Amino acid sequence: GEMAVEKDSLWAAGGGGEPAGHDGRNPGMPLDMVRARLPVNRAAVQRRVASMVTRRSVKGDQQAAWLLRAVTCIDLTTLGGDDTPGTVQRLCAKARQPVRDDILEKLGAENLKIRTGAVCVYPDRVAEAKLYLAGTGIPVASVATGFPAGQIKHEHKLAEIRQAVADGADEIDIVIPRKHALCGDWEALYKEVQDFREACGLAHLKTILATGELPTLEEVYTASMICMMAGADFIKTSTGKEKVNATLEVSLIMCRAIRDYHEATGVRIGFKPAGGIRTAKDAISYFVLMKEELGQEWLDASLFRLGASTLLTDCERQLHHSAFGSYAGAHYMPLP
């Protein structure tokens, strides 16, 4: 229909590589600064993003379907100083059953096995998350490398990754050292991310760029490319702790970088916007971005995640409206 992907577009025809989020991993490539740099026309980016959200309107059954898909792509997250084993237990219960049974039944979706894409916690909570998700197949993601600021020694970052993996983390969300990006020391960034990838072993590596702390969209593009060249399986916008978190503008740039990397190598890298994605409408905007910029293959949890905590409740409220024709208060949705 209207949103069908142009299969004959240049980039879709590029490489038949194994998607990063599936069996294959991103093998990385040698550092190539020519490929990693790109001038960005900010005004054009703003126009593209503005038109994208106004041109696309997803309503009715289609909206319910997109929101159910969105739920399956959420990295359900708790990253508070006040997290306890109980917090994690509730979060994991919500991840296993993110949408109320009566809503799913009314939508005819009770057999779809709707679960969130992952649960994301601090390193010290990984073992508990692993315990509470045992047997579900839902991955546990751990932040690492001195999250959120990344201002600890490199060897401590590697130790933190290794410990999170030993405790059972399936995915590691690292923060890049912003100082290398800000000082233009891209080779140092490349080498450190390579080390992070090695420390992850079999766990998938997501690299958080903290785009709110990068001064221009050029740096966002370069940091994206360098992380992918160094072996990242996913690139992620933000920690959720910066003053400015995920925006559609930086997401567009990061998706273009993913497209360029796929064109160069045939490898598909995942994308994860995080921080400030609170409403069902926001989630659909990101799906539109993924569908238009990267295509159908990127519309599932192997290549797309939404880092969020409050988003799920809003999606559930919208799904309640799709099912029953009325909005339920947030307090009717079992919360983590």
N, C-alpha and C positions, 0 to 999 in steps of 0.2 A: 504494500500500500504506500501511503504517502512517505512513510519512514524507511522504505526499503533501502538497503545500502547499495551504492553503486559498485557492483562487484568488479567492473572492468576498470575502476580507477587505478591509477598507477601503483599506489602504495599497496592496494589489496593484492595486486599481482606479484608483488615483490616476494622473494624468498619463501621457501616452504619449510622453514625451520620449525623445530619443535617449540610449541608455546612454553614460555618460561614457567607459567603456573601449573603446567601439567607434568608429564613425566620428566621432560628435559629441564635442565637448569640453564641459566644464562652463563655461557662459558667466558663471557667478557671478551675484550679485544685489546690490542696494544693502545696505549694512550695516543690519541690523534687530535692535537689542538686545532687543526684546520677544521675538522669535522665538528669539534666541540664548541666552536664559536659561531654566532649568528647575530647579525644586527636585527633588532626588533622594532617595529613601528607600533609604538604604544597606542596611538590614536586608532590605528586599524584594528588592533586587538580589542580595544574598547567597543568599537562599532560591531565587530564580529560577535562579541559576547552579548551585547545589548540586543542584537537582532535574533540571536539564538533563543533567548528565553521568551521573546514576544511572539515569534513565529510559530512556536510549537505549543499546542495546547492538548493535554492528554486528559480525557474525561471518561466518566462512566466505567464500564467493564474494563476498558483498556487501562484506566488509572488504577483500578484494583489490582490488575495483573502486574503492572509496573511496580506497585508498592509491595506486593508479595515478593517480587524479584529483589527489590531494594532491601527488604528485610534479610534475605539470604546473603546479601553482600555486606551487611553491617559487621564491622569489628566492634562488638559490644565492649565498651571500655570503662574501666574504673582506674583512675590514676590520682588518688587523693592521699594526703598524708594521714587521713583517718580511715583508710582501708583496713578491714580486719578479715579474719577467715570467714566470718559471717557475711560480710559484704560480698565476698567472692562467691560464697555458696549461693546467695540470692541471684547474683549476676549469672552464674552458670545455669541455675534453674530457668531463668528467663531466656538464656541462649538456647536451651533445649526446647522450650516451648514459648516462642516469642509472641505468638498471637493467640488470643483466647479461642478455645475449642468451638464455642457457639458461633463465633465470627467465621471461622474456617468452614464449618459445616454449611452455614447459610450461603457462603460463596462457592460451595462445591469444591473446596480446596483441601478437605480433610486428609486426602491421601497423598498430598504433595510433599510430605515430610519437610515442612517449612522450619528451618533452623537458621540461626545467624551464621555468618561466614567464619567468625572466630570470636574468642574472648581475649581481650588485651589487658594486661596487668603489669604492675611493677615486678622486677626480678624476685623480690622476696615473697611474692604471692603465687609464683608459678606452680609450685608443688601442690598447693591447695586447689588451684584451678584444674590441674591435671587430674587430681583425685575426683573432683566433683563432675568432671566431664568424661570420666572413664567409660569406655564402651560406646560413646556417642559418635566418635569420629570428628567431633568439632575441634579444630586446631586451637592450641593455646599460643598466643603471641605475647612476647615480653618486650617491653622497652629496654634499652640498654645504652651503654657508653656514656654514663653520666647524664642521663636524661634529666631535665630538658636542656640544660645549658651546654653540656658536653665539656665542661671545664675541669676535667680530671686527667691524670696521666694516661698516656696511650696504653701502657702495659696493664693498668687497672681496667681500662675499657675492655681489653681482650679477656681478662680474667672474668669480668662481669658477664660477657657473652658466653664464655665456656661454662660458667656455673649455671646460667639460665638454661642452656641446652642440656646440661647434666640433670637438671631438675625436671626436664621434660618439655621445654618449650619447642614448639614446632616451627615457630617463626620468630625472628628477632627484628624489632623496629629500632634501628640505631639512629642517633642524631649525628649528622656530619659536624666536624669541627668548623664552625662558621669562619674562624679566623683565617683559614686557608683560602676560602672564597673571597673574603674581604681584602686580604693582602695579595690576592692574585697568585697564590702558590698552588696552582692546580695539580702539579706533579705530586706534591705532598698529600693532597686530598686523594688523588688516585691511589697512591701507595697505602694510605691508611684504610681506605675502603676495601682494598684487596685483602689487607690483614683481617678486617672485620669478617669478610666473606669466608676466609680460611678458618677463622675461629668458630664460625657457625656450623661447620661440618655439613650435616644433612639438613639442618634447619634452614628455611628460606630467609633471605636477607631483604628487609625493607629499609630503605634509606630515607630518613626525614631531613628535608632541606632547610626547614625553618624559614620559609620564603619571606615571612614578615620581617626577617632580619637581613635579607639580601637587598641591596639598594636598587637594583634595576632588573628588568625582565631578562636582559642579556645574561646576567649572572645566574638567574634561575635556569635558563637554557643550558648554559655551560655546566653548572653543577649537576643538572639532570644527566647530561651526556656522560660526564666523567664517572658518575656513580654507576651508570649502566656499563660503561667500558670496563669498570673495575669489578663487575660481576653481580651487581644488585639484581634481585628478582622482581622487586617492586620499587617504585619511587613514590614518596609520600610528601605532602605539602608541608605539614606543620606538626608541632607537638601538641597544639591546643593550649599552650601556655604563653605563646607570644601575644603581643598587643594586637597584631593582625594575623589571622589564621588563614584557612582555605578561602580563596576567592576564585571566581570563574576565570579571571584574567590569568593568574599564575597557572591555573589548571590547563588552560588552553595552550600555554607555552610548553608545559610539561608533556601534554599529550602530543604536541608537534614533535618534541624531542623523541618520545617513544616511537612515533611514526618513522622519524628519520633513522632511528637505530634499527628498527625492523627492516627498513629498506636496505640498510647497509649490511645487515648480518642475517636476516631471516628469523631473528629471535624476537618473540613477543615478550615485552616487559609489562608488568602490572602497574596500575595507578591507584593511589589511595589519597583522596582529599580528606583532611581531618581538621577538626576545630571549628566550631560555629555552625555546623550543619545541623540545624535543629528542627526543621519542618519538612513535612512530606513534599511540599513544593520545592524546597531546596534539593532534596534527593532526586526528584524528577529532572530538575535542571542539570544535574551532573550526569544523569543517564542520557539526556539529550546530547550533551557535550561528547560523551563517550561514543554514542551511536554515530554522530555526525563526523567526528574527527578520526575515530579508530575503527568503527564498524562493529558488526554483530558479535564477532569473536570475543570482544572485550566486555560483553555485557553479562559476564557471570563471575562468581566469586574467585575463580582461578586467576582472573586478570583485573578484577575491579573490587575494591573494598571502600566502604565509607566508614571513616573513624568517627564514632559517635557514641553518646550515651542517652541524651534526651530525645534524639531523633526517633527512636523506636516507639516511644509512647505516642508521638504525633502520627506516625504511620498507622499505628493500631487504631487510633481514633478515626482517622480517615477511612480505614477499612471497615470500622463499625458503621460509618455513614454509608459506605457502599453496600453493606449487608442489610442494614436495618432502616436506612433512610433518616437517621438522626445521629447527632453527635453525642457521645457519652463523655462525661467529665473525665479528666485524666485520672482521677482517683478511682475510677472503675476499672482501670487497666492495672493488672498486677505489676508492680514495679520491682526492679532489682533492689 
